[in-house]
Amino acid sequence: MGREPSFWWLGVHGGAGETSLARLDKRTKAAEHQWPLTAAGSVIVLVARSNIPGLRAARLAATEWASGSLPGIHVAGLVVMADAPGRLPKEIRDFARVVGGGVPHMWHFPWVDAWRYGHDVATEELPKEARTTLEQVQITVTATAGLTAK
């Protein structure tokens, strides 16, 4: 089975992008749309598409986590994956901010056209904004893991 991942990507709905993100870092795993309950506890990064249904699913997951009904689960934040190229409409940007208020951190991941065609992309081939987002997630996850170990 191997060792525990450094953290889990939890897609809060089908097509969220958790598998694509997990492929970028072999130390992480896709949670396959389920809260990964382990004896040692789990650090989670929620993943949702940047559309209203995806953000509603993220809000439900954040609410479930905040309820305290998931002992050992530590949510580091939410990655909002672009569902199309270009700038988000104001209504979606505003709703994303509301949903992001329910988690410790929120990041936006830009559109990656190669993923639309089913192509894998090496981390170094991603747009700079995407690489920066991944670095920010890693820093936050490391801090979250450090807090949960105490």
Secondary structure as the mmCIF struct_conf table of DSSP 4:
data_model
#
loop_
_struct_conf.conf_type_id
_struct_conf.id
_struct_conf.beg_label_comp_id
_struct_conf.beg_label_asym_id
_struct_conf.beg_label_seq_id
_struct_conf.end_label_comp_id
_struct_conf.end_label_asym_id
_struct_conf.end_label_seq_id
HELX_LH_PP_P HELX_LH_PP_P1 ARG A 3 PRO A 5
BEND BEND1 SER A 6 SER A 6
STRN STRN1 PHE A 7 GLY A 11
BEND BEND2 VAL A 12 HIS A 13
TURN_TY1_P TURN_TY1_P1 GLY A 14 GLY A 15
BEND BEND3 ALA A 16 GLY A 17
HELX_RH_AL_P HELX_RH_AL_P1 GLU A 18 LEU A 24
TURN_TY1_P TURN_TY1_P2 LYS A 26 ARG A 27
STRN STRN2 THR A 28 ALA A 30
TURN_TY1_P TURN_TY1_P3 GLU A 32 HIS A 33
BEND BEND4 GLN A 34 GLN A 34
TURN_TY1_P TURN_TY1_P4 ALA A 39 ALA A 40
STRN STRN3 SER A 42 ARG A 49
BEND BEND5 SER A 50 ASN A 51
HELX_RH_AL_P HELX_RH_AL_P2 ILE A 52 ALA A 66
TURN_TY1_P TURN_TY1_P5 SER A 67 GLY A 68
BEND BEND6 LEU A 70 LEU A 70
TURN_TY1_P TURN_TY1_P6 PRO A 71 GLY A 72
STRN STRN4 ILE A 73 MET A 81
BEND BEND7 ASP A 83 GLY A 86
HELX_LH_PP_P HELX_LH_PP_P2 ARG A 87 PRO A 89
HELX_RH_AL_P HELX_RH_AL_P3 LYS A 90 GLY A 100
TURN_TY1_P TURN_TY1_P7 GLY A 101 GLY A 102
BEND BEND8 VAL A 103 PRO A 104
STRN STRN5 MET A 106 PHE A 109
HELX_RH_AL_P HELX_RH_AL_P4 ASP A 113 ARG A 116
TURN_TY1_P TURN_TY1_P8 TYR A 117 GLY A 118
HELX_RH_3T_P HELX_RH_3T_P1 THR A 123 GLU A 125
BEND BEND9 LEU A 126 LEU A 126
HELX_RH_AL_P HELX_RH_AL_P5 LYS A 128 THR A 148
TURN_TY1_P TURN_TY1_P9 ALA A 149 ALA A 149
#
